[in-house]
């Protein structure tokens, strides 16, 4: 525990939804929901306007639509979100060499290590300056928590939302934490929270009053001791700049259960290729291939195969995942598939690829486990191959919310599509007023998907010649 609040936690406000509102003038101030739009999709992020209807992350999208039928429902655009995240992380890197990203929109910063703060006054000034810089560079807002530990800084940023700053003075932790719900503490989920409630403990003050021995008796030695320390405000975890990647994985939930075994295998191959793409982007290879299958009855099966050496070869991963699929009964239908690679390393043993399939060391089968780490769904592909008779036909796909460009009307975004038509609103992040809406055929040759535009216009180059 530090004597000064020099650990900063930044959490961008409703990040995905806020980025969409910044990119689309017609959606500013209106309820926006980002997530999977299929019948089994879930909410990734809801704008604060949408949250007033009771919508929250991880809620089934069908339920969200019932709560707010007139909200804008958009497919995630991770290309945009990653670009903005990189801008934010660059700003954090200027404050300290110790920046610990937790996700695209969240990170810890050790201000003391960077000389950015030494006491409460300098920490507050740094936090406020950071918020101004984030708005100037990205057009978005972030909430900042400052405290003497990571746990307290994160709690402080939650208290600051939206678009605020909260500083917890060292020495006041127990007083500030006392009235808060036990669910505020890390590791206290619904089950533990209910167990504590039945024991008469609903606030953090109740935990400290109960004492460590009682908490150990209720929830076990390790968890009980940890709970008591956190309730007392103690957290000595350092900010770690490099977080080791333990696995890379992708998964898809299907709108309709897959029954065709050939189609299931095709999807597994596609997921394997996407997984290898992420694996290579992270600069890793891996030894263990994991297949995850969620069946029609929500039972989840996993199978894994460990190769003789690490690989980032898509053919090897596809073959291993295919062998794992053969060991599973998919009768009744498949609602979700996932492919992952674990046992990561930063090198590849090419000479072992040819022997990997024949020399697998072990295959384990665990029912009910879920080792494939959940990651954000990848952006929809702009085109989908479909079989039409004996010839392959290409159907142009227009994901809601994604960027397009028209040869005559310029930049816009997909407002909706169906029955051979796509509706586009032509506006840009810098547009002063909402743009006009036009409808085209989905095969219009003048319309194409495009890369996201910057949310904030670049400042003029002082070196550029005057017009």
C-alpha positions in Angstrom: 0.0 0.0 0.0 1.5 3.3 -1.1 1.5 6.5 1.0 0.4 8.5 -2.1 -2.3 7.9 -4.7 0.2 7.3 -7.5 -1.6 4.3 -9.2 -4.0 5.4 -11.9 -6.8 3.3 -13.4 -8.3 4.4 -16.6 -11.6 3.0 -17.9 -13.0 4.5 -21.1 -16.8 5.3 -20.9 -19.1 2.8 -22.8 -16.2 2.5 -25.1 -17.6 0.6 -28.2 -20.9 2.5 -28.1 -19.2 5.8 -27.5 -16.9 5.3 -30.4 -19.9 4.5 -32.6 -21.7 7.7 -31.5 -18.5 9.7 -32.2 -18.3 8.2 -35.6 -22.0 8.8 -36.4 -23.4 12.3 -35.7 -27.0 11.0 -36.2 -26.6 8.6 -33.2 -25.2 11.1 -30.7 -27.4 11.4 -27.6 -29.4 8.3 -28.7 -29.4 4.8 -27.3 -26.8 2.6 -29.1 -26.2 -1.1 -28.5 -23.1 -2.9 -29.9 -22.9 -6.7 -30.1 -24.0 -9.8 -32.0 -27.2 -9.1 -33.9 -28.3 -12.7 -34.4 -31.0 -14.5 -32.4 -28.3 -15.7 -30.0 -26.2 -12.5 -29.9 -25.3 -10.8 -26.7 -24.7 -7.1 -25.8 -21.1 -6.1 -25.8 -21.5 -2.5 -24.8 -24.5 -0.2 -24.4 -24.4 3.6 -24.4 -25.5 5.4 -21.3 -28.7 6.4 -23.1 -29.4 2.7 -23.7 -28.6 1.8 -20.1 -31.5 3.9 -18.9 -33.8 1.2 -20.5 -32.0 -1.5 -18.3 -29.7 -2.7 -21.1 -26.3 -3.9 -19.9 -23.3 -5.9 -21.3 -23.7 -9.7 -21.6 -27.5 -9.3 -21.8 -29.1 -11.4 -24.6 -29.6 -9.1 -27.6 -33.2 -10.3 -28.0 -34.0 -9.1 -24.5 -32.3 -5.7 -25.2 -34.4 -5.3 -28.3 -37.6 -5.9 -26.2 -36.4 -3.2 -23.7 -35.4 -0.6 -26.3 -36.9 -1.5 -29.8 -36.0 1.9 -31.2 -32.3 1.9 -30.2 -29.6 1.6 -32.8 -28.2 -2.0 -32.9 -24.7 -2.3 -34.5 -22.1 -5.0 -35.2 -18.7 -4.3 -33.5 -16.0 -2.7 -35.5 -12.8 -3.9 -33.8 -10.6 -2.2 -36.4 -11.8 1.2 -35.2 -11.7 0.2 -31.5 -8.1 -1.1 -31.7 -7.0 2.1 -33.5 -8.5 4.3 -30.7 -7.1 2.0 -28.0 -3.6 2.4 -29.5 -4.0 6.2 -29.3 -5.1 6.0 -25.6 -2.3 3.6 -24.7 0.2 5.9 -26.3 -1.0 8.7 -24.0 -0.6 6.5 -21.0 2.9 5.5 -22.1 3.9 9.1 -21.9 3.1 9.1 -18.2 5.1 6.0 -17.2 7.0 3.0 -18.5 4.8 0.9 -16.4 1.4 0.6 -18.1 -0.7 -2.6 -17.6 -3.4 -2.9 -20.2 -6.4 -5.0 -19.1 -8.4 -4.7 -22.3 -8.8 -2.3 -25.3 -10.4 0.3 -23.0 -8.9 -0.2 -19.6 -5.4 0.0 -18.0 -3.4 0.6 -14.9 -0.5 3.2 -14.8 2.2 3.5 -12.2 2.6 7.3 -12.1 5.4 7.1 -9.5 7.6 5.0 -11.8 7.3 7.6 -14.6 7.8 10.6 -12.3 4.4 11.9 -13.3 3.2 12.2 -9.7 4.6 12.1 -6.1 1.6 13.2 -4.0 -2.1 13.8 -4.1 -1.9 17.2 -5.8 0.4 16.1 -8.6 -1.6 12.8 -9.1 -4.9 14.7 -9.5 -3.3 17.2 -11.9 -1.9 14.3 -14.0 -5.2 12.5 -14.0 -7.2 15.6 -15.1 -4.6 16.4 -17.8 -4.9 12.9 -19.1 -8.7 13.1 -19.4 -8.3 16.4 -21.4 -5.8 14.8 -23.7 -7.9 11.7 -24.4 -10.9 13.8 -25.4 -8.7 15.9 -27.7 -7.0 13.0 -29.4 -10.0 10.5 -29.6 -13.1 12.6 -29.1 -14.1 10.2 -26.3 -14.2 10.3 -22.5 -12.6 8.2 -19.9 -13.0 7.9 -16.1 -9.9 8.0 -13.9 -9.4 6.5 -10.4 -6.3 7.3 -8.3 -5.3 5.5 -5.2 -2.4 3.8 -3.4 -3.2 0.3 -4.8 -4.6 -1.2 -8.0 -7.8 -2.5 -6.3 -8.6 0.9 -4.9 -7.8 2.7 -8.1 -10.2 0.5 -10.0 -12.9 1.0 -7.5 -12.3 4.7 -7.7 -12.7 4.8 -11.5 -16.0 3.0 -11.1 -17.1 5.7 -8.7 -16.0 8.3 -11.2 -18.1 7.1 -14.1 -19.0 8.6 -16.4 -16.4 11.1 -17.4 -15.0 11.9 -14.0 -12.1 11.5 -11.6 -12.1 10.1 -8.1 -9.0 10.2 -5.9 -8.9 8.0 -2.7 -6.6 9.5 -0.2 -4.4 6.9 1.5 -5.6 6.4 5.1 -9.3 6.9 4.2 -9.7 3.5 2.5 -11.7 1.8 5.2 -14.0 4.7 5.7 -14.7 5.0 1.9 -15.0 1.2 1.3 -17.2 0.5 4.4 -20.7 1.4 2.9 -20.0 -0.3 -0.4 -21.5 -3.6 -1.4 -19.4 -6.7 -0.9 -19.8 -7.2 -4.7 -17.5 -4.2 -5.2 -14.5 -6.3 -4.2 -12.7 -8.4 -6.9 -13.6 -12.0 -6.9 -17.0 -11.6 -5.2 -19.4 -12.8 -7.8 -23.1 -13.6 -7.4 -22.6 -16.9 -5.7 -20.1 -15.6 -3.1 -22.2 -12.5 -2.6 -25.3 -14.5 -1.9 -23.4 -16.8 0.5 -22.2 -13.7 2.4 -25.7 -12.1 2.4 -27.1 -15.2 4.0 -24.5 -14.8 6.7 -25.6 -11.3 7.3 -22.8 -9.5 5.4 -23.9 -7.1 2.6 -21.4 -4.3 3.0 -17.6 -4.2 3.1 -17.8 -2.9 6.6 -19.6 -6.1 7.6 -16.6 -8.1 6.3 -14.1 -6.2 8.4 -16.3 -6.4 11.5 -16.7 -10.2 11.0 -13.0 -10.7 11.0 -10.6 -12.9 9.1 -11.4 -16.1 11.0 -15.1 -15.9 10.3 -14.5 -15.2 6.6 -12.2 -18.2 6.4 -14.8 -20.3 8.0 -17.4 -19.2 5.5 -15.6 -19.2 2.2 -12.3 -21.1 2.8 -8.8 -20.3 3.9 -7.4 -18.7 0.8 -10.5 -16.8 -0.3 -11.4 -15.7 3.2 -8.0 -14.3 4.0 -7.9 -12.5 0.6 -11.4 -11.1 1.2 -10.4 -9.7 4.6 -7.3 -8.0 3.2 -9.2 -6.4 0.4 -12.0 -5.3 2.7 -9.3 -3.7 4.8 -8.0 -1.9 1.8 -4.7 -3.9 1.4 -3.5 -4.7 -2.1 0.3 -4.9 -2.8 0.1 -6.0 -6.4 2.5 -4.1 -8.6 1.6 -2.6 -12.0 3.1 -5.0 -14.6 3.9 -3.7 -18.0 4.1 -7.1 -19.8 1.2 -9.5 -19.3 2.1 -12.9 -20.6 -0.3 -14.3 -23.2 -1.3 -17.7 -22.2 -3.7 -18.6 -25.0 -5.1 -17.5 -28.3 -8.6 -18.5 -29.3 -11.7 -17.6 -31.4 -15.2 -18.9 -31.2 -18.6 -18.3 -33.0 -22.2 -18.8 -31.8 -24.5 -19.7 -34.6 -28.0 -18.3 -35.1 -29.3 -21.7 -35.9 -27.9 -25.0 -34.6 -25.6 -26.8 -37.0 -26.7 -30.4 -37.8 -24.7 -31.1 -41.0 -21.4 -32.8 -40.0 -19.7 -31.4 -43.1 -20.8 -27.9 -42.3 -19.5 -28.3 -38.7 -16.1 -29.4 -40.0 -16.0 -26.5 -42.4 -16.7 -24.1 -39.6 -13.9 -25.7 -37.5 -11.5 -25.3 -40.3 -12.5 -21.6 -40.7 -12.0 -21.0 -37.0 -8.7 -22.7 -37.0 -7.5 -20.4 -39.8 -8.7 -17.3 -37.8 -7.0 -18.6 -34.7 -3.7 -19.0 -36.5 -4.0 -15.5 -37.9 -4.3 -14.1 -34.3 -1.5 -16.4 -33.2 0.8 -15.0 -35.8 -0.2 -11.4 -35.1 0.7 -12.0 -31.4 4.1 -13.3 -32.5 3.6 -16.8 -30.9 3.4 -20.4 -31.7 1.6 -23.0 -29.6 1.8 -26.7 -28.7 -1.7 -27.5 -27.6 -4.8 -27.3 -29.8 -8.2 -27.0 -28.1 -11.6 -27.6 -29.6 -14.7 -26.3 -27.8 -18.2 -27.5 -28.8 -21.4 -26.2 -27.2 -24.3 -28.5 -28.1 -28.0 -27.9 -28.6 -28.7 -28.6 -24.9 -26.0 -26.0 -23.7 -23.6 -28.8 -22.6 -20.1 -27.8 -23.4 -17.4 -30.3 -24.5 -13.7 -29.6 -24.9 -11.0 -31.7 -26.4 -7.3 -30.9 -26.6 -4.3 -32.4 -28.3 -0.7 -31.6 -27.5 1.8 -31.7 -30.4 5.5 -32.6 -30.2 6.5 -29.0 -30.8 5.0 -25.5 -31.2 3.3 -24.5 -34.4 1.7 -21.6 -36.2 0.9 -23.6 -39.3 -2.8 -23.4 -40.3 -2.8 -26.8 -41.8 -1.5 -28.4 -38.6 -4.0 -26.6 -36.5 -6.9 -27.5 -38.9 -5.9 -31.2 -38.9 -5.6 -31.4 -35.1 -8.9 -29.6 -34.6 -10.5 -31.9 -37.2 -9.2 -35.0 -35.3 -10.6 -33.6 -32.1 -14.0 -33.1 -33.7 -14.1 -36.7 -34.8 -14.0 -37.8 -31.1 -17.2 -35.8 -30.3 -20.8 -36.6 -30.8 -22.6 -33.6 -32.3 -25.9 -35.4 -32.8 -28.8 -33.0 -31.9 -27.0 -29.9 -33.2 -24.1 -27.5 -32.4 -24.8 -23.9 -31.2 -21.2 -22.8 -30.6 -17.7 -23.8 -31.8 -14.3 -22.6 -30.7 -10.7 -23.3 -31.6 -7.8 -22.3 -29.4 -4.1 -22.7 -29.1 -2.3 -22.8 -25.7 1.2 -23.6 -24.5 2.5 -20.6 -26.3 6.1 -19.8 -27.2 7.8 -17.2 -29.3 9.4 -19.7 -31.7 8.3 -22.5 -34.1 9.9 -25.9 -34.8 9.2 -26.3 -38.5 10.8 -29.7 -38.7 8.2 -31.2 -36.4 5.2 -30.1 -38.4 5.1 -33.2 -40.6 5.3 -35.5 -37.5 2.9 -33.5 -35.3 -0.2 -35.3 -36.3 1.2 -38.8 -35.9 3.2 -38.1 -32.8 0.6 -36.3 -30.6 1.6 -36.8 -27.0 -1.8 -36.7 -25.3 -5.5 -36.2 -25.8 -7.6 -35.2 -22.9 -11.4 -35.1 -22.7 -13.1 -32.9 -20.1 -16.9 -32.3 -20.1 -18.3 -29.1 -18.7 -14.9 -27.3 -18.8 -14.4 -24.2 -20.8 -10.6 -23.6 -21.3 -10.9 -21.7 -24.6 -10.6 -18.1 -23.5 -13.5 -16.0 -24.7 -12.5 -13.2 -27.0 -14.4 -10.6 -28.9 -16.1 -11.8 -32.0 -14.3 -11.0 -35.2 -15.8 -8.5 -37.6 -18.2 -10.0 -40.2 -16.6 -10.9 -43.5 -17.6 -8.5 -46.3 -18.4 -11.4 -48.6 -19.8 -14.8 -48.0 -19.4 -17.8 -50.3 -22.6 -19.7 -51.0 -23.2 -22.7 -53.2 -25.7 -22.0 -56.0 -26.3 -25.1 -58.0 -22.8 -26.3 -59.1 -21.3 -22.9 -59.1 -20.2 -20.8 -56.2 -22.0 -17.5 -55.9 -20.7 -14.6 -53.8 -23.2 -12.7 -51.7 -22.2 -9.2 -50.6 -22.8 -8.8 -46.9 -23.4 -5.4 -45.3 -23.0 -5.5 -41.5 -25.1 -2.9 -39.6 -22.9 0.1 -38.6 -20.0 -0.7 -40.8 -18.3 1.9 -43.0 -19.0 2.2 -46.7 -18.0 4.5 -49.5 -20.0 5.3 -52.6 -18.5 6.5 -55.8 -20.9 9.5 -56.0 -22.0 10.2 -52.4 -18.8 9.5 -50.5 -18.4 8.1 -47.0 -21.2 6.7 -44.9 -22.3 3.7 -42.8 -24.8 0.8 -43.2 -28.0 1.6 -41.4 -29.6 -1.7 -42.4 -29.9 -4.3 -45.2 -32.3 -7.0 -46.4 -34.3 -8.3 -49.4 -31.6 -7.2 -51.8 -31.3 -3.6 -50.5 -28.9 -1.8 -48.3 -29.7 1.5 -46.6 -26.8 3.9 -46.0 -26.5 7.1 -44.1 -23.9 9.4 -45.6 -22.1 11.2 -42.8 -18.7 11.4 -41.3 -17.4 11.9 -37.7 -16.7 15.5 -38.5 -20.1 16.2 -40.0 -21.9 19.1 -38.4 -25.4 17.6 -38.8 -26.8 14.1 -39.4 -26.4 12.9 -43.0 -28.9 12.0 -45.6 -30.1 8.4 -46.1 -30.2 6.6 -49.4 -31.0 3.0 -50.4 -29.1 0.9 -53.0 -29.1 -2.6 -54.4 -26.8 -4.9 -52.4 -24.9 -5.5 -55.6 -24.5 -1.8 -56.5 -21.0 -1.6 -58.1 -20.5 1.9 -56.9 -20.9 0.9 -53.2 -18.1 -0.9 -51.2 -17.1 -1.5 -47.6 -14.3 0.8 -46.4 -12.0 1.4 -43.5 -13.2 3.5 -40.5 -12.6 7.2 -40.6 -10.7 8.9 -37.8 -13.0 10.1 -35.0 -11.1 13.4 -34.7 -9.8 15.4 -37.6 -6.0 15.5 -37.8 -4.5 19.0 -37.0 -3.2 20.9 -40.0 0.5 20.2 -40.8 2.4 23.5 -40.0 5.0 22.4 -42.6 2.4 22.1 -45.4 2.4 25.0 -48.0 -0.4 27.5 -47.7 -3.1 27.2 -50.4 
